[in-house]
Amino acid sequence: MIQSATINNQAVTILYGHLKLASINLKVGQQIKAGDKIGILGKGYSTETDGERKHLHLSIHLGNSINYKGYVSAKSQLSDWLDARRLF
């Protein structure tokens, strides 16, 4: 699932990965807020989690462009992403 949002007055796109697609009941353009249920984690060791344990893939990309990859291959590319640990 991809969400457009603003964090600290900066536009971001947030990717929530490894969710069970059938559990996502949100509509395009629907507003969500803290505490809203957006979906259920996919089954561990299945295609929903790319064969890995059950977990959430959370990526926050700076700007309005959508990056489905959700990760980078080189440290130099991290400047396009927000470190979610700093928000918690």
C-alpha positions, 0 to 999 in steps of 0.5 A: 500500500502507498500513502501520500502524506506530509511529515514535518511540512515535507511531502512524502510517500509511504510504502507499507509492504508485505500486507495481505492484499485482501485485507486492505479496505481503503479506497484511493484518496481516503484519509487515514489517521494514526490508529486506523487499521490499514491491513493485516500482515501477510502470512510468513514464509509465503509470497506475501512476505517474499518468502521471509518471516511475517514483518512490515516493510515500511519505507518513507520516500521524500517527495511526491514520486512513488518508489515501489522498490522501498530500498536502495542498493547504495548508501549514496541513495539514502538521501531520497529517504526518511529514516522512520526510526527518527519519527518514533 
